[in-house]
Amino acid sequence: MDQQTSDLARFFELVSGVQVRARRTIEAGLRGRGLTYAQYTALAALDAHNGMSQAELAQALDTDSTTAMVLRTSLEKKGYVDRVDDPDDGRVKRIVITDSGKSALHSASPETRSFYSKASGILSEADLKRMLPALQRVHEFLGETSAQKKEVASAGRKKGRPGKEAGKAAKGKAPAARKGAKAKPAVKAPAKAAKAVKGKAKTAKPAARKAK
């Protein structure tokens, strides 16, 4: 591994570690407010863009639809969000933040502000201006890479469908073949013939005795 590759590996390792540690620290403060870090970020996203669909919420949080559904369900149980019909499409439900959700968000905000206030002590404005453009490029690069992988995986699944259908068709024909295979009178015939021979032998014995 050359030096540049080694430095890049260390860079991504540090970025990942920073995200994990920052989340852990912020969540420790949010726990007293009855929120997880994920719930807090979901409420913040809805407060900024209220009325998102579940798919839009997943995109805003950079997560998958299943995780967004779990978050939405947990917040709905707390009474922090509600779902309403989309006025333009009855098949779509819009997620809206309730007054209770806004109160929970605003009461938890000091916890996050406190964390960023402490972080400002080690990162100057000049540091941020220098690092943010580079991190933004990396973020966009990873987003594009992830999207390309999803497209390739989706294309692979679609390509594999004909094979699955052929497999189902083959399975469908199999029972007919098995039914045909059951009809094997030639195999049972020798057994019947053997019984018939035995029967004849039994009837022959009394005749032999009479002859004596």
C-alpha positions in Angstrom: 0.0 0.0 0.0 1.5 3.3 -1.1 1.5 6.4 1.2 -1.4 8.1 -0.5 -3.6 5.0 -0.2 -2.6 4.6 3.4 -3.4 8.2 4.2 -6.8 7.8 2.5 -7.6 4.7 4.5 -6.7 6.6 7.7 -8.8 9.6 6.6 -12.0 7.4 6.1 -11.2 5.6 9.4 -11.1 8.9 11.2 -14.2 10.3 9.5 -16.1 7.1 10.6 -14.8 7.3 14.1 -15.7 11.0 14.4 -19.3 10.3 13.4 -19.6 7.4 15.8 -18.2 9.3 18.8 -20.1 12.5 18.0 -23.4 10.6 17.8 -22.6 8.7 21.0 -21.8 12.0 22.9 -24.9 13.8 21.6 -27.2 10.9 22.3 -26.0 10.7 25.9 -27.5 14.2 26.4 -30.7 13.4 24.4 -31.4 10.4 26.5 -32.6 12.5 29.3 -35.0 14.2 26.9 -36.5 10.8 25.9 -35.0 10.8 22.4 -32.5 8.9 20.5 -30.1 10.6 18.1 -31.9 9.1 15.1 -35.3 10.3 16.4 -33.9 13.8 17.0 -32.4 14.0 13.5 -35.8 12.8 12.0 -37.7 15.5 14.0 -35.1 18.1 12.8 -35.6 17.0 9.2 -39.4 17.2 9.5 -39.2 20.6 11.2 -37.1 21.9 8.3 -39.2 20.2 5.5 -42.6 19.2 7.0 -44.9 16.7 5.2 -42.3 14.4 3.7 -43.1 11.0 2.5 -41.4 8.0 4.1 -39.1 7.7 1.1 -38.2 11.4 1.2 -37.5 11.1 4.9 -35.2 8.2 4.3 -33.3 10.2 1.7 -33.1 13.3 4.0 -31.5 11.1 6.7 -29.3 9.2 4.2 -30.8 5.9 5.3 -33.0 3.2 3.9 -36.8 3.0 3.8 -37.0 0.3 6.5 -35.0 2.4 9.0 -37.2 5.4 8.2 -40.3 3.4 8.8 -39.0 2.2 12.2 -38.2 5.8 13.1 -41.6 7.1 12.0 -43.4 4.4 13.9 -41.5 5.1 17.1 -42.1 8.9 16.8 -45.8 8.2 16.0 -46.2 6.2 19.2 -44.8 9.1 21.2 -47.2 11.5 19.5 -44.4 13.5 17.9 -45.5 12.9 14.3 -48.6 12.0 12.4 -49.5 10.8 8.9 -51.9 12.5 6.6 -53.1 11.8 3.1 -51.2 13.4 0.2 -53.7 15.9 -1.4 -52.4 15.0 -4.9 -51.9 11.3 -4.5 -54.2 9.2 -2.2 -51.7 6.3 -2.2 -49.0 8.4 -0.5 -49.0 9.3 3.2 -47.2 12.5 4.4 -45.4 12.6 7.7 -46.0 15.8 9.6 -44.5 16.9 12.9 -47.0 17.6 15.7 -46.9 20.4 18.2 -45.6 17.8 20.8 -42.9 16.9 18.4 -41.8 20.5 17.9 -41.7 20.9 21.7 -39.6 17.8 22.1 -37.2 18.9 19.4 -36.8 22.4 20.8 -36.3 21.1 24.4 -33.6 18.8 23.1 -31.8 21.4 21.0 -29.7 22.8 23.9 -28.0 19.4 24.2 -26.8 19.5 20.6 -25.8 23.2 20.8 -23.8 22.4 23.9 -21.8 19.7 22.0 -21.1 22.0 19.0 -20.1 24.8 21.4 -17.4 22.5 22.9 -16.3 21.3 19.5 -15.7 24.9 18.4 -13.0 25.1 21.0 -10.8 22.7 18.9 -11.9 23.7 15.4 -11.5 27.3 14.3 -13.6 29.0 11.5 -10.5 28.8 9.3 -10.3 25.0 9.9 -13.9 24.5 9.0 -13.6 26.6 5.8 -10.6 24.5 4.8 -12.1 21.1 5.6 -15.7 21.5 4.6 -15.2 21.6 0.8 -13.1 18.5 0.9 -15.6 16.6 3.0 -18.4 17.8 0.8 -16.6 16.3 -2.3 -16.1 13.0 -0.4 -19.7 12.9 0.6 -20.9 13.5 -2.9 -18.5 10.8 -4.3 -19.8 8.2 -1.8 -23.4 9.1 -2.6 -22.8 8.6 -6.3 -20.9 5.4 -5.7 -23.7 4.0 -3.6 -26.3 5.0 -6.2 -24.3 3.2 -8.9 -24.0 0.0 -6.8 -27.8 0.1 -6.3 -28.4 0.4 -10.0 -26.0 -2.5 -10.8 -27.7 -4.7 -8.1 -31.2 -3.8 -9.4 -30.1 -4.7 -13.0 -28.7 -7.9 -11.8 -31.9 -8.9 -10.0 -33.9 -8.1 -13.2 -31.5 -10.1 -15.3 -31.9 -13.1 -13.0 -35.7 -13.2 -13.2 -35.9 -15.2 -16.5 -33.7 -17.9 -14.9 -36.1 -18.0 -11.9 -39.1 -18.3 -14.2 -37.4 -21.1 -16.1 -36.7 -22.8 -12.8 -40.4 -22.5 -11.8 -41.4 -23.9 -15.2 -39.1 -26.8 -14.7 -40.5 -27.5 -11.3 -44.0 -27.3 -12.8 -43.1 -30.1 -15.3 -41.5 -32.3 -12.7 -44.8 -33.5 -11.1 -46.0 -34.7 -14.5 -42.8 -36.6 -15.0 -43.1 -38.2 -11.5 -46.7 -39.3 -12.3 -45.5 -41.0 -15.4 -42.7 -42.6 -13.4 -45.1 -44.2 -10.9 -46.7 -46.4 -13.6 -44.2 -49.4 -13.5 -46.4 -52.5 -13.9 -43.4 -54.4 -15.3 -41.6 -54.2 -11.9 -44.7 -55.5 -10.0 -45.4 -58.3 -12.6 -42.6 -60.7 -11.5 -43.9 -60.5 -7.9 -47.4 -61.5 -9.0 -45.9 -64.2 -11.3 -44.0 -65.5 -8.3 -47.1 -65.7 -6.2 -48.9 -67.6 -9.0 -46.1 -70.1 -9.2 -46.2 -70.6 -5.5 -50.0 -71.1 -5.7 -49.5 -73.8 -8.4 -46.9 -75.5 -6.3 -49.2 -75.7 -3.3 -52.0 -77.2 -5.4 -49.6 -79.6 -7.0 -48.5 -81.1 -3.6 -51.9 -82.7 -2.7 -52.1 -84.3 -6.1 -48.7 -85.7 -5.6 -49.7 -87.2 -2.2 -52.8 -88.8 -3.7 -50.7 -90.5 -6.3 -48.7 -92.2 -3.6 
